[in-house]
Amino acid sequence: MKKGKWEITGIFLQAKHVLPPLYTKASWWKRQIQQLRILQKEVHELIHMTDKFKANILIKILGITESMLEKINKYREKCELEIIK
């Protein structure tokens, strides 16, 4: 989440505060938060989707732009999945 918006689509998200468990150390928690990415459910599904036909339909439904698709494909590469064209 960046500035109250979803990571990839930029749609405003109303989020609640997340508190760390009591047993964690502050430095560990800070690193975890810095690495955390908040994604829409549908975008998360798109990142892991293997059916190209369904992926293209979802891209159209969500209005995914080229720059959004580049970000999605970076996540797909980390998951060792084929990029979506």
N, C-alpha and C positions, 0 to 999 in steps of 0.2 A: 504494500500500500504506500502510495506516495501522495502526500498532501491531501489525505482523506479520499483518495480515488483508487480504483482497482489498478493493479500493476500494469496490465497490458491495454485494456480498453479505455481507461481513463474515466470511467463512469463513477460518480460520487458514491461513496460508501459510508454509511453511518456505522462506526465501529465502537465497540465497548473497550474499556481498558482491560488489559490482561495483566494479572499479577503473577510474579514468579512463585514457584513453590518455596516454602520456607527453608528447605534443605539445600538449595542451590547457592553457589557463591555469586556475588554480584558480577565479577568479570566474566564468568561462564555465561551467565544470563544475558549480559550485554552482547556477547558474540552471537548467541543464538538469535536474539532479536535482530541483529544486523543482517543475518543470513536468511531471515524469514521473509517469504514472499506471499502476499495475499492475492489469490486468484479467484476469479469467478468460477463456479462449478463447471460451467460449460467450457471455459477456456482450459481448465485443468483436464477435462475429458479430451479436448482437442489435442493437448500436448501428448497424451498417451494413446490416442486413437490410431489403430492400424488400418482401418478400412478407409481407403482414399476417397471413395464415393461419398461416404458419410461425412468425412472430414470436410470435403468441398461444400457440401450442403450446409454444415454447421458454420463454416466461414461466411457463407452468404447470409445466413440467418442472423449472425452476430454482427455483420457489417465490418468484418476484419479487413483492415487496410494493409498495404504492403509493409509499412513500418511495424505494425502489430504482428504480422506474419513472420517478420525477421526475428522478433523477440521470441515468439512461440517456437520457431525453429531452433533457436539457441538452446531452449529447454529440451527440445526433442533430441538434439545432438547429445546433451548431457545424459539423456536416458537411452542413448545408443539406438535411436529410432531414425528412420529415413525422414529427411526434411519434406515439407509440404510445398508444392509449387503452385 
